[in-house]
Amino acid sequence: MKSRKKLLLIVLALLIITRVVITIAERNKLPAVADGPGQSNDVALDTRALNPDANLSKAPDEAVTSQHATNKDTLCQNLRSHYQNLKEIKRTEKTSVRFVNVHKKVDGIVYRMRFFYKDAAENEIPTYLLYREDQNEVEHLIETSPYKKGVKYQEIDKAQGSIIYTEEGVNLGENQDLFLHFENNELKDLQGLSPMLAEKDFIECRF
């Protein structure tokens, strides 16, 4: 009987020792905090998580990026307001047309007139293409003309008809360093050196 009691006491003592060891190990895993005497680790961790200054001090780049994004949005809207009228731009600015895409319906047939600069070995060649749509709206090339408008191209260009779609890209500015892209005379995107920034930083906007 005495031996059984001793055995139970030994088991109980081992359980108590094991519990004490586990408790000490768990406390050692928590980070040391020096926020003041008598403050528990749990309270200190919560205070750090709710401290907005601590979070901002760790990530100044994010705040700067956000500020730049706001400035870019404002600049893009100002540029959009300034350059939204293509006819006015061509009348008042130094421009260079880079490409033109026009879909025009003449006598019930839809033609697509395209102008762009084709890359060549030494320079760019202005190129005029004329397509004709079939009943399935599939385009078929009917004329290619380098340097100047072809005969058929001029004929469709001057003919009475209805414009279905227009697209145009232009470079503008003294150094032609700002590109504007229009669809149906509406500014869709621009990229290049902003004339509204003294530093002439590169800007890209999509609308």
C-alpha positions in Angstrom: 0.0 0.0 0.0 2.8 2.4 0.9 4.6 1.6 -2.3 1.5 2.4 -4.3 1.2 5.8 -2.6 4.9 6.6 -3.3 4.4 5.7 -6.9 1.4 8.1 -7.2 3.4 10.9 -5.5 6.2 10.4 -7.9 3.9 10.5 -11.0 2.2 13.6 -9.6 5.6 15.3 -9.0 6.6 14.5 -12.6 3.4 16.0 -14.0 4.0 19.2 -12.0 7.6 19.5 -13.2 6.6 18.9 -16.8 3.9 21.6 -16.6 6.4 24.1 -15.1 9.0 23.3 -17.9 6.3 23.8 -20.7 5.2 27.1 -19.1 8.8 28.5 -19.0 9.4 27.4 -22.6 6.3 29.2 -23.8 7.3 32.4 -22.0 10.7 32.3 -23.6 9.2 32.3 -27.1 7.5 35.7 -26.6 9.6 38.8 -27.6 11.1 40.9 -24.9 9.2 44.2 -24.4 10.5 47.3 -22.6 7.3 49.4 -22.7 7.3 49.9 -18.9 7.1 48.0 -15.7 4.2 45.8 -15.0 3.0 45.7 -18.6 2.2 42.2 -20.0 3.6 41.0 -23.3 0.0 40.7 -24.8 -0.8 44.3 -24.1 2.5 45.5 -25.5 2.0 43.6 -28.8 -1.5 45.0 -29.2 -0.2 48.5 -28.6 2.4 48.2 -31.4 -0.1 46.8 -33.9 -2.4 49.8 -33.3 0.3 52.4 -33.5 -0.1 54.1 -36.9 3.3 55.9 -36.6 5.0 52.6 -36.2 3.5 51.2 -39.4 4.2 54.4 -41.4 7.8 54.6 -40.2 8.4 51.1 -41.5 7.0 51.9 -45.0 7.8 55.4 -46.1 8.1 54.3 -49.8 4.5 53.3 -49.9 3.3 56.7 -48.7 5.5 58.5 -51.3 4.2 56.2 -54.1 0.6 57.0 -53.1 1.4 60.7 -53.2 3.0 60.4 -56.6 0.0 58.4 -57.9 -2.3 61.3 -56.8 -0.1 63.9 -58.5 -0.1 61.8 -61.7 -3.9 61.4 -61.7 -4.2 65.2 -61.4 -1.6 65.8 -64.2 -3.3 63.3 -66.5 -6.7 65.0 -66.1 -5.1 68.4 -66.8 -3.4 67.0 -69.9 -6.7 65.4 -71.0 -8.6 68.7 -70.7 -5.8 70.6 -72.6 -5.5 68.1 -75.5 -9.0 66.7 -75.9 -9.7 68.7 -79.1 -7.7 67.1 -82.0 -8.6 69.8 -84.5 -7.5 72.6 -82.1 -4.2 70.8 -81.5 -3.5 70.6 -85.2 -4.3 74.2 -85.6 -2.3 75.5 -82.7 0.5 73.0 -82.1 3.5 71.7 -84.0 2.3 68.2 -84.8 3.3 65.1 -86.8 0.7 62.5 -87.7 2.1 59.0 -87.0 -0.8 56.9 -88.1 -4.4 57.1 -89.3 -7.1 54.5 -89.5 -10.5 55.4 -91.0 -13.5 53.1 -91.7 -15.7 54.7 -94.3 -18.9 53.4 -95.9 -19.3 54.4 -99.6 -22.2 53.1 -101.7 -23.0 50.4 -99.2 -19.4 49.1 -99.0 -17.1 49.6 -96.0 -13.5 50.6 -96.8 -10.6 50.9 -94.4 -8.0 53.5 -95.1 -4.8 53.2 -93.2 -1.7 55.4 -93.1 1.5 54.7 -91.1 5.3 54.8 -91.3 6.8 51.5 -92.4 10.3 50.8 -91.0 12.9 50.5 -93.7 16.7 49.9 -93.6 17.6 53.5 -93.5 14.5 55.4 -92.6 10.7 55.3 -92.3 8.5 55.1 -95.4 5.0 56.7 -95.3 2.6 54.0 -96.4 -1.0 54.1 -97.5 -3.2 50.9 -97.5 -6.8 50.5 -98.6 -8.9 47.6 -97.6 -12.4 46.5 -98.5 -14.7 44.6 -96.1 -16.7 41.6 -97.3 -20.2 40.7 -95.9 -18.5 39.0 -92.9 -16.6 42.2 -92.1 -13.3 40.6 -93.1 -10.9 43.1 -94.7 -9.2 42.4 -98.0 -6.2 44.5 -99.1 -6.9 46.1 -102.5 -4.2 48.8 -102.7 -0.7 49.6 -101.3 1.0 52.8 -102.0 4.3 54.1 -100.5 5.1 57.8 -100.0 1.7 59.1 -101.3 -2.0 58.2 -101.5 -2.8 55.7 -104.2 -5.4 56.3 -106.9 -8.1 54.2 -105.3 -7.3 55.5 -101.8 -7.8 59.1 -103.0 -11.0 58.1 -104.7 -12.5 56.7 -101.5 -11.1 59.5 -99.4 -12.9 62.1 -101.5 -16.1 60.2 -102.1 -19.4 61.0 -100.4 -20.0 58.5 -97.6 -20.3 58.0 -93.8 -17.4 57.7 -91.4 -17.9 54.7 -89.1 -14.7 54.8 -87.1 -11.5 57.0 -86.9 -8.2 56.4 -85.1 -5.2 58.7 -85.1 -1.9 59.0 -83.4 0.2 62.2 -83.4 3.4 63.5 -82.0 3.5 67.1 -80.9 5.7 69.7 -79.3 8.9 71.4 -80.3 10.8 68.2 -80.1 7.9 65.9 -81.0 8.3 64.2 -77.6 4.6 63.8 -76.6 2.4 61.2 -78.3 -1.4 61.4 -78.3 -3.8 58.6 -79.4 -7.4 59.4 -80.4 -10.3 57.2 -81.3 -13.4 58.8 -82.8 -11.8 62.2 -81.9 -11.6 61.2 -78.2 -8.3 61.2 -76.4 -7.6 57.6 -75.3 -4.0 57.8 -74.1 -0.8 59.8 -74.2 2.8 59.3 -73.3 6.0 61.2 -73.5 7.6 64.2 -71.8 4.9 66.3 -70.1 4.9 70.0 -71.1 3.3 70.8 -67.8 6.3 69.6 -65.7 9.4 71.8 -65.4 11.5 68.6 -65.0 10.1 67.2 -68.3 9.4 63.9 -66.6 8.0 61.0 -68.7 4.3 60.6 -68.2 1.9 57.9 -69.4 -1.9 58.3 -69.1 -4.8 56.2 -70.2 -8.4 57.3 -70.3 
